[in-house]
Amino acid sequence: MNSNQTNSTPANGRRYWRSLDELADTPEFKDWLHREFPQGASDELDGSNRRHFLKIMAASFAFAGVATLGGGCRRPEEKLEPFGQQPANYIYGKPDYYATAMPTRTGAVPLIVKSYEGRPIKIEGNVLYPGSNGGTDRYSQASILDLYDVDRAKQFTHEGKTVSRDEALKFLDDLSAKFSANQGEGLSFLAESSTSPSRARLQKIIADKFPKSKWFTYDAIDSGIHQRAATQAFGQSVKPIFHFDKAKVILSLDCDFLGGEDDAHNHIARFAKGRKVENGGMSRLYAVESLFTLTGASADHRLRLDSNSIGDIATAIVTLATDSSAAAPANPNIKWISECAKDLAANHGKVLVVAGQRQPLAVHLIAHEINYALGAIGETITLVPVSETNGPELSQLNQSLKSDASDTFVILGGNPASNLNLRWTPEQKPKNVIRLGYYEDETAEMSDWNFPATHYLESWGDAATSDGTVVPIQPLIQPLFGGLTELEFIARLAGELQTNPHEIVRTTFAGSEENWKKFLFNGFNENSAPQFVSGKIDYQTVNNAIITGVNVRGASSTNNLEVIFYRDAKMDDGRYANNGWMQELPDPITKLTWDNAVLASRKTARELGVQNGDLVEITLNGRSVTGPIWTQPGMADYSLGLALGYGREKAGRVGTGVGFNAYKIFSGKYIETGATIKKTGATHVLATTQSHWSMEGRPAVREANLGEYEKHKDFAKAMQGEEPPVVKSLYPNPLDEAKKTALHQWGMAIDLTSCVGCGTCVLACQSENNIPIVGKDQVLRGREMHWMNIHRYYTSDPKKKNNPSIFDFNADQNKSDTDQQFAEWIDDVQAVNQPMLCQHCEAAPCENVCPVAATVHDQEGLNVMAYNRCIGTRYCSNNCPYKVRRFNYLDFNKRPLADLKGPMYPTAIFGSKTDGKLDILRWWKNPNSGMRDEEEWDLIKMAKNPDVTVRMRGVMEKCTYCTQRIEQAKIVQKVKAGASDDVRLTEAAGNIPKTACQQACPAQAIVFGDVSDPNSTVSKLKDLERNYSVLGNLLTKPRTTYLARIRNPNPLMPDYREWPYSFEEYEQHNGNPFENEPAAKGNS
Amino acid sequence: LPGAPAGDFEKSVIFPKWTNQIPFLIPIGLALVGGAVAAGVTVYCTPKNTRVGYQPVQPVPFSHAIHAGQLGVDCRYCHSTVEKSWFSNIPAASTCMNCHSQVLKDDPRLALVRESAATGKPIPWVQVHIVPDYVYFNHSVHVARGFSCVECHGRVDQMDEVRHAKSLSMSFCLDCHRDPAAHIRPPDKVTDLGWDWSTNLTVAAQMQYTNGKKFVHDWKVESLQSCSACHR
């Protein structure tokens, strides 16, 4: 990569794409365009003059006809423009891969990024990185779209006016000189936390050079508590690393380690590794939580409890687990607690207790006390030494800014105006507010100087992963808008001679050139992680903290509600608000898109007299915010869940005004009590992708408890249901013949025991396959385009359900979700996740009904779509039992970004209104108004994968098993084979392609491969007894099969049941699947 | 009609006798017209006619006949990525200058090439062969498995200005994919455009038949006809 990224000038409305469209802007082309039509045809039409319009149209058609006959349909002349000088090692059409990393608050995600002709297009995990399985998280998958965001900060501005880059840089140099003279008096910084060694080095230079300056560090969502707690508990600067794979019993105290916590993708990987049934032994997860989280959905035992009472549970558990003779404290859940504590105590050295980021320090200390007492330190938790961060407390920030001495305030990244509620009156405002930011957002509005920041894919930098291994951040592309990296900005302000970020990182690295190259090639610095240290708990400190820290409040009520502020699975702290992929990704639990909501339990909603979509005003400590109610199954009563990061006032075209801003009542504490709710009377439409919560006894997801699974290994197949008698087919399936000569037969197996439902695969698929975002109104119509989605079902005790018959409209199964929200069964639920994508049925129902044979099988078992042949009848979608086909109702790729969040787009030409205007009138006045403008399209198309067709309106599409990757792998092997027969891809040779979802999955739940090879991983998985086909009794013979989910509950627990709820529901509907077996199962 | 002479029916002025044949003539006429339109479209509006023969004037009067034909420069000297990528590249000006910094170094016809090599400004070559965007054709695999350039591009070594020689329509692709044995040759002969098994045409055809079948079998040539082979 070219490191010389500092010399480009800021671009004003610069174009990025060299292609036909650029040609289309040339004077010649415009001239030609205008000659094609008569004078006046391209003038703006006055809607009232219909006669005029018809005249022009008639003339246009006539001219168009003449032009066609006269050669107008000749192919346009296209130019091929080669290089003047051939760059070395460059092959047009071959992607390049570079190792880089995405920095996070407390670590970094090591990545391999695929680049086509200089455009990064796909993010993948770095498999070389020790301990990585190539999985990533949602944020890194979606981050590539931010690079091509139309609303990025593009210019250097001073007091709202664009200034040149040179002017802006000169201003920094002048500042540096000024503060060198007065030792940094009046200079303060506000930066987000970072693990970059280079930034730490520059920060030290700043501190040395400007000793009177102040450096504040902040995170809107603070994950630093794990480090602070460990440091206090063990009396040394350490940070804990949780090894869920080594634990047998895990207890989560309000800790969403699989979802909302930092480093979740590593946690998912390790957790899934500890729960591979076939590898002998399976860990058990206990979760105590108030919100229903991904961790709760994966838990074997879940206790729903308000977040404030969790300290109480922790105290009880520490007493019972460390001292077997201790008397049980009084607690309504004492049976649950004591059995959990016994299980922990019985697994000495193999336990892991984690406290959530939102829980107070005392709960974390208790967790460490249990861990220490039960021998977890050094086994399931390792402690990594970290360097002490010593800066002023964030609480002093306002005071410091308002002091008279305050002169220059530098904001590095972040968005404190939005997520720190940073405000000042004109007289209190620091003289110069300087901001380096990625967006022209709320903070940019209140800053005097704005410097555009670069994306991490445009920057040189470095970072340290959660275990302290140093990883490089390499640019894949020159800064699109000539921004500055954080490192360069600080270096310039520090008056350093070395301001080129590449040089800065190189200096920090300090190794030989050989090692530097290796560092960049591998994407990490081997053995740079610090050694683990042993820890001895400081009981004195811990006990003091516990006594003062655990403050159990009385039970809440509707007049004293608990509010839980949580990190959203999509917006993070609000930084992905303008990312359309993230807005449209269904929340892993609520399945809401394009909104956040006030999550409340059924009981809470009932007592408050509100239902889904009712706008309520929440008042907390004198401040209030208004948002829509969403009844969440499994929520603790009298707790409200508020996702942060929505309701941005100035996020950009996509994100501005989506959802409500919970920061308005947030003051840095993640759990607050004393909130009240008032119904406003208004309602808000929420767009969810899954409106029915229950499977109603159908065996889409099949699950068993470990004990019963040992007895009935074949339970998943027993639940198949009755198959129709197989008669000889009138028309033989052509695939049966084609199969015999094909090189491979592709198939997929998805392990539901490993899948936690995080949604990374959905984004990876979207990125790989150019899947458009459709907007909230289209999601409401069920037109979302995700080829893959994760179905989340809630199951409950069937006795709680009202299930008489399918003809009874009062039965739960016939109720809409608006009525289901008041059903009692949703209080204590189990949740199951199931990734659903095209099943590639061997006897595909979609193929039989296509009138134009646009969807057919290829010889390797893929159900393929020929987009160019599709005429959009949608028969295939209608006939698909899995509902995995997606139709382009509109030209979604061309929908303007600002239209996506709403208002509701009318279908009807007559009657419905958009913004108060009839739709047809809007079209009449401006036929292109529904189209994305050139500027948007120019940038967004750079994110598209050139290996996959971008589909038009009227075309059906669906999962292809990443056919482009399969074909490329086959081509590579065939080129290698040449004049030989070594053309088969084999797992032994390591050349079986990975699908995008498989590659991204941190849990390795998805396995793709050749099912005609009996030794392939996928074949072996399909041979397992818990392998089953969804709707297999339809004889569709799906190539995608699922491995039934196994739960591992403790038989001694009060909430133990022999079989999971879903099985009991199944049994109620369909009878005992084992009744014909000799050893009947004896379930009561 | 009452009162009218009987003979008038046989000799109607308005509808003479031949009009009785109209119901039979109409379908025949329609069939003829329809057939003519269909034939016309097939002949004039399909790639066989619209593409074959396309021969745009290039900005530099480069002659493949001289370079590849007379001088015998291998195709891959300039089109160097053909074995590695889906795309067969147009050489950079620097490739031309490898020879033309010595040969014809001041020739006015090469002014554009010298300028491009010196300034980096690309030469705007006009693209002759192109398949639609939804077709994912891959050069490298065809060349590696013994399919010659000549199959799709014709005798470029005999063309002064490159001319679109084959239709490159979908049926053209399928012709070969349905019968690869008729076209396959040893991979080391793919860039030898004039090569044949024998100078005797009958012998050559026979050898193509026997060797072609053998190659297709021995090398497991798939010659896929499923949609996913080309459309993604």
Interface residues (C-beta under 8 A of the other chain):
Chain A: R75 E77 E78 K79 L80 E81 P82 F83 G84 Q85 Q86 I91 Y92 G93 K94 L743 V856 H857 D858 Q859 L862 V864 M865 A866 Y867 N868 R869 D947 V948 T949 T960 T963 Q964 I966 E967 I971 K974 V975 K976 A977 G978 A979 S980 D981 V983 R984
Chain B: T50 R51 P56 T81 E83 K84 S85 W86 F87 N89 I90 P91 A92 A93 S94 T95 S116 A117 A118 T119 G120 K121 P122 I123 P124 W125 V126 Q127 I130 D133 Y134 Y136 N138 S140 V141 A144 R145 G146 P186 P187 F215 D218 W219 K220 E222 L224 S226 C227 S228 A229 H231 R232
